[in-house]
Amino acid sequence: MFSFFKKKNSQTHKLCYEVDLHSHILPGIDDGSPNTEKSIGLIREMQNWGIRKIIATPHIAEETFENTPETIKNAWDLLKATLKTEGIEQEICYSAEYRIDDGFIRMFESNQLIPLPDNYLLVENSFIQAFWNLDELLFQLQLKEFKPILAHPERYAYYHNQKNIYTTMHNNGCAFQVNLLSFSGYYGKSVKEAAFWLAEQGYIDFLGTDLHNMNHVQAISSFLTTKDYTKLISKINIKNDMLK
Ligand SMILES: [Fe+2]
């Protein structure tokens, strides 16, 4: 009887996808995990949610997280070596979460971008205002065969009263990745409302953990037990597991 209840409980906490394409679990290179020990703790939690493949996406942003393909690979190498030493099996690869700024334009023009599988590219806006030439840039990326994914569109407060911008961007070929944390209310009421609005419109192409730390783990784990979560997964049709 005990094992029956245990099994039921663990199943309720599974995520509705197996490939996570947005996390900050590489050690010591951004505001996510500071070291390999913390990275392993986060990976174990992701495994409990049923995630089989992790695409780590450290920040690359001018003046804050000036990562390069080399700094990211070094952190990935270190984490892979630690996983091996600890005997933990986990598929993990890396890309980046690119802040759209002048540094990003330079990386784009000099072919230094590290795409996700299938040439998707995870980009984020500034939280203060969108890049002045965002639409043109998204168009140029697509001309070069990249498939842009805007990270957490629901978190940009300046779009909340101009939701037609979401429609235009999505219609113009920009995919949307919404954070699980947003539905939980972790970033506040208006972000939560925007996340559910995007779900209602059918604009959610990918979900992501955007995992940085154990506070995020707790918020996501609690959300997975709620009716809101059950309601959400009945409405969306995501493509995470196409990135296997
Ligand atoms: Fe992120």
Residues whose N, C-alpha, C, O or C-beta is under 5 A from the ligand:
A	BS01	LIG	E97 D210
